[in-house]
Amino acid sequence: MKITVVGAGAVGATCADNIARRELAEEVVLLDIKDGLSEGKALDMLQASTLLDCDVKITGSSNNYELTANSDVVVITSGIPRKPGMTREDLIGTNANIVKGVTENILKHSPDAIFVIISNPMDTMTYLALKSSGLPKNRIIGLGGILDSARFKTYLSLALKCSPNDLQGVVIGGHGDTTMIPLTRLATYSGVPVGHFLDAETLQKVAADTMVGGATLTKLIGTSAWYAPGAAGAALVESIVRDQKRVIPCCVYLEGEYGQSDICLGVPVVIGRNGWERIIDFELNEEEQAAFNKSADAVRNMNDILKTL
Ligand SMILES: NC(=O)c1ccc[n+]([C@@H]2O[C@H](COP(=O)([O-])OP(=O)(O)OC[C@H]3O[C@@H](n4cnc5c(N)ncnc54)[C@H](O)[C@@H]3O)[C@@H](O)[C@H]2O)c1
């Protein structure tokens, strides 16, 4: 198994590090456009692996795509992150060119790869990667819901004063501060609906904190977060390479599911060796479906910007 991570910045390097530590592949390649950055970080990780008991070949590549040849999975994190006060949508012009170019370059050397798209605005970048590559829809997976759900479970565990390991909670819709939908109705604490333990006001606050989870970190750190996004990338890759068939909320191409078509949006999907294998098309209640439709409208507006670039 060979995995390439494009973008050796905060998210890409953390993702590659998590992939290596979990020995998800025999070979990991980190590629960046900045000379030396990926080689340096790959060498640092290789040295760390001697202390961590993991045996993975990690190499860096300064924009040489030949080194990525025959990758089974490619994670795209290249692009600019947001700064305080910016939305993910502000990044579209710059990142669209980067994601399109990177996808083309990767496909020249790894025609069978499964793509995980992390660059923001992720829903639109996933749609762009799918449309510009012409790949089968199951091989393009946008990462957003798995991270947003981790944030949702974090805030729930703080409110419940419990272990996040006992929580189930899913965030669907777009990966934006106003477009994501934490499904509080369906979240459970060891099988019991969280509404049994938390009042409506607390649940609303948990949902609101989740939605601005990324912005809160951007404000604190001065740039967007990387530990949880990198770990989320590795967890998603693990379900692919180990064919775990985990149900993970991911941004995938919809053709009528959840009442939406010709759009990439976050829904629960089964993730295995073939990429995303099946959408869990669960019936939402009226309020949730209305929020999902509103989220789709916002993402569609963003996708329209692609036509003007
Ligand atoms: N989907 C998510 O949940 C999620 C979470 C966090 C961050 N992000 C996004 O991930 C992206 C990366 O964030 P970051 O914090 O790692 O940024 P960063 O600036 O630390 O790293 C980005 C890297 O991409 C590289 N790059 C730029 N153009 C490139 C190209 N054409 N080819 C190869 N490499 C190129 C840069 O040199 C840089 O090293 C941003 O768009 C950010 O908004 C998404």
The ligand as an ORCA input file, in Angstrom:
! r2SCAN-3c Opt
* xyz 0 1
  N     -11.559     19.895      5.357
  C     -11.207     20.160      6.594
  O     -11.820     19.697      7.554
  C     -10.036     21.081      6.863
  C      -9.512     21.259      8.141
  C      -8.391     22.090      8.320
  C      -7.824     22.728      7.233
  N      -8.387     22.548      6.003
  C      -7.807     23.177      4.824
  O      -6.628     22.445      4.449
  C      -5.774     23.313      3.702
  C      -4.371     23.238      4.288
  O      -4.332     23.814      5.561
  P      -2.946     23.932      6.357
  O      -3.262     24.508      7.665
  O      -2.195     22.669      6.245
  O      -2.196     25.046      5.449
  P      -0.615     25.255      5.326
  O      -0.424     26.613      4.723
  O       0.072     24.929      6.594
  O      -0.195     24.150      4.258
  C      -0.596     24.178      2.927
  C       0.574     23.678      2.103
  O       0.135     23.553      0.744
  C       1.273     23.819     -0.052
  N       0.892     24.092     -1.435
  C       0.333     25.209     -1.958
  N       0.157     25.066     -3.288
  C       0.592     23.821     -3.603
  C       0.663     23.082     -4.810
  N       0.220     23.581     -5.963
  N       1.178     21.837     -4.769
  C       1.634     21.302     -3.613
  N       1.583     21.949     -2.439
  C       1.075     23.194     -2.432
  C       1.927     25.011      0.637
  O       3.274     25.178      0.229
  C       1.769     24.630      2.103
  O       2.926     23.970      2.612
  C      -6.407     24.699      3.772
  O      -7.158     24.948      2.607
  C      -7.339     24.587      4.965
  O      -8.393     25.510      4.923
  C      -9.465     21.755      5.801
*
